[in-house]
Amino acid sequence: KKYGLKWWVDNGTLLGTARDGHFIPWDDDIDISMYRGDYDIFIQNAPQELNYPYFLQTPISDLSATSKTVSLMRLDTTMITLERLSTNFSPESGIRIEIHVYDGLPEQKTFVENTCQDIDTAFKLMLFEKMNYRLGKINDSICRGKCNYYWKLLYDILTLKSYSGAENLVRYVDYYNEYNEKFIIPSEILNDKFITLEFEGLEVSCPACYEQLLEHFYGKNWRKPIVEDGSNPTYYFDTNNPYTMYLN
């Protein structure tokens, strides 16, 4: 509220909100989205505004993190895969809100593909440095400095390639992860108009055309629940204790 940022629930969180106002039983996090301009302001100010137990997880703030998506996390809780319970080298693993960003997209499809190639290059270079850090080849300070350079490069790539007033919007990172055109959204669906709906007893912001957005993502039968096939990782949750209590 302090910065007047626009945000809305998205993905499975929007789906659960629209269906019955609750979490999807097999969902494992909360998803929100922002326009690029609001996201930039949030990223610039959140580290100074947040106090423990809240933590903004980025590739720089957490050198163990490998996700391209920024998350807002509670460090006094646990959300960790069973696989990571067996290792001492784990990203910060509290219950989290994943933050997605929408950019304005030029008409050329090749523009998206070229941008995804730039994302791939910058992120692989960052992961290479993180692996060197994990293997003890470089120290914390050197790794953080190199990752900060590639994170800024990635951030600049996306910020410079966001166009206002475009006919379509794109979530570049999600498109890159899946190469799925569902992450290219006509701007009239996200028309800068929002309403509030109830989610777990709270009033949350949703796109006014949320039904169109859900149909775009999940098809015409989005109201009918489809149980996950179990291919996603299995998470362990604890709302009262930090994940570090569970690491061997």
Disulfide bonds with the S-S distance in Angstrom:
none
